[in-house]
Amino acid sequence: MDSPHPPGLAIREIRQVMATLTTLIRSAVEEILIFDDPGGGLGQGIPETFLDFAEVPVRSVDETEVAVRRIVPRDGPATVPYRVPRQFPGLARQTESIPFKMIVVDRTVAAVPLDLLLHYNGLLLIRDPVVVRALVRIHESAWESGEDLYASPDPAPGVVPEHLRLVLEALAAGLTDEAAAARLSMSSRTYSRRIGALLAALGTPSRFRAGVEAARRGWI
């Protein structure tokens, strides 16, 4: 007998994307697994209304018995106020990067952005059990190798976070973003994110002020 749901359904219209994500999250009974990039939508021309909406359904889970396990890239938390433990429900870990954004509900249905980066650009709703199990295994592997987000201590005074040290050195050397990214074997997107994370860690939007603050802290 044919399944009542197609194994994969592409959804592109933004209102349908929002409705689908809301319905998906609220349908959770036991577990939600998430790959998230909290700063990934910044500077991408996405309306603030969608950015605000994106977290509302997940936050509503906090009042239920649903377990939430969220994995974010190491640079992501520095771009938004993500370190407040109760801002998001469930547990969170960080890894060096995430393979793509993803939501898996009760290990039976998954939502993955069509471009793997932003749900705003459309999503693929996946019900094929083999594909969903594969996505769950990818999440489990990343979870095992990750470190607890909220348990990560703030860097000690005078100690630059290790993943930002080379970026700070490139910034202090006056390299252009293109030259610095090439020297560090990073994509331009990754380098820009690390610059944003560095500025956030130093508490300033200005690169010049970041240099002054880094010197004051003894980071350079």
Protein Blocks (a to p, Z undefined) as FASTA:
>chain_A
ZZfbdfbdcdfbfklmmmmmmmmmmmpmkbccddddfklmgonlpafklmmmmmmmmmmm
mmmcbdcdddddfklmmmpcfkbmklpgcjddddfbdfbdcddehhlaccddfklmamkn
opaddfbfklmmmmmmmmmmmmmmmccfklpccddehiacfklmmmmmmmmnopafklmm
mmnopafklmmmmmmmmmmmnopabfklmmmmmmmnopZZ
